[in-house]
Amino acid sequence: MRALIQRVSEASVVVEGVETGRIGPGLAILLGVMEGDGEAQADFLAKKICELRIFMDENEKMNRSLLDTGGELLVVSQFTLSADCRHGRRPSFFAAAKPGEADRLYGYFNVQAGRLLGKPVQTGVFGAHMKFRLCNEGPVTIWLDTDEIEKK
């Protein structure tokens, strides 16, 4: 599972002219589910993201987590995070999970993250064409891939 995390002062997602999610200060996440991912990867990544210390403390050090700040979370599914650009000029997306499984794990991730935060996660619509707007704070942008960071 892959996540592109951005610390934001605000973010929103719109599908067919209808806003489906909006947050104030917190994290905006693009989430890609890869072939072979399961609930273990979703659990690991949800915990990692909620506990990641990337918010400023009183000494202007990145020392506080989303859990510490009470910030919000907006998660948008993003199969293009699976892109393989090693060959030719057109990306390959064969590493992405099949849509049914990706949708299930996207939903599962959002439920788990919401449980950790104690509040609902704001979302886009799986598989839809979306307009994703955000104001990156810092800017802070972090890439996480469970294949790279999970303990084997």
Secondary structure, DSSP 8 states (H G I E B T S, - for coil): -EEEEEEEEEEEEEETTEEEEEESSEEEEEEE-BTT--HHHHHHHHHHHHH---EE-TTS-EEE-HHHHT-EEEEEE-GGGG-B-SSSSS-B-TTB--HHHHHHHHHHHHHHHHHHHTS--EE--TTS-EEEEEEEEEEEEEEEEHHHHS--
